[in-house]
Amino acid sequence: MSDYRRDAAHQPAIELLTRADRPTAVSAGNDLSAIGAMEAAQEMGLDVPGDVSVIGFDDIPEAARTTLR
């Protein structure tokens, strides 16, 4: 999706989530990218995980503290 930064994941997530065949899930390369994808989804008015599920990994502290939905 991007180069593993929160801000770098934003535009690719927007492009993916505005497709006519929008995916039901996004698998990000790490937690920072997942948070960026969740922010993009929220800006678009999508519910995470209701409209789209977002998966990240590496268990950074920020992931446990995020309040994005």
C-alpha positions in Angstrom: 0.0 0.0 0.0 2.8 2.5 0.8 6.2 2.8 2.4 5.1 1.9 5.9 4.3 5.4 7.2 1.0 6.7 8.5 0.8 9.6 6.2 2.0 7.6 3.2 -0.9 5.2 3.5 -3.5 7.9 3.3 -3.8 8.6 -0.5 -3.4 4.9 -1.5 -6.2 4.0 0.9 -8.4 6.8 -0.5 -7.8 5.4 -4.0 -8.6 1.9 -3.0 -11.7 2.8 -0.9 -13.2 4.9 -3.7 -13.2 2.1 -6.3 -16.6 1.0 -7.6 -15.7 -2.5 -6.3 -14.5 -1.2 -2.9 -12.8 -4.0 -0.9 -14.4 -5.2 2.3 -10.9 -5.4 4.0 -7.5 -3.7 3.7 -4.3 -5.5 4.8 -1.7 -2.9 5.7 2.1 -3.5 5.9 2.3 -2.5 9.5 0.2 -0.8 12.2 1.2 2.8 11.2 -0.1 2.1 7.7 -3.2 0.6 9.1 -3.9 3.7 11.2 -3.4 5.8 8.1 -5.9 3.6 6.2 -8.4 3.9 9.1 -8.1 7.7 9.1 -8.8 7.8 5.3 -11.8 5.5 5.8 -13.1 7.7 8.6 -12.7 10.9 6.5 -14.8 9.2 3.8 -17.5 8.4 6.3 -16.9 4.7 6.3 -17.2 2.7 9.5 -14.3 0.5 10.5 -15.0 -2.4 10.8 -18.6 -2.1 9.7 -17.9 -1.0 6.1 -14.3 -2.0 5.8 -12.0 -4.1 8.0 -8.4 -2.9 8.4 -5.6 -5.2 9.4 -2.1 -4.2 10.5 0.6 -5.9 12.4 3.7 -5.3 14.5 1.8 -4.4 17.7 3.1 -0.8 18.2 1.8 1.1 21.3 -0.1 3.5 19.1 -2.3 0.7 17.7 -3.6 -0.1 21.2 -4.4 3.6 21.8 -6.1 4.5 18.6 -9.8 5.4 18.9 -10.5 5.4 15.1 -13.5 3.4 14.1 
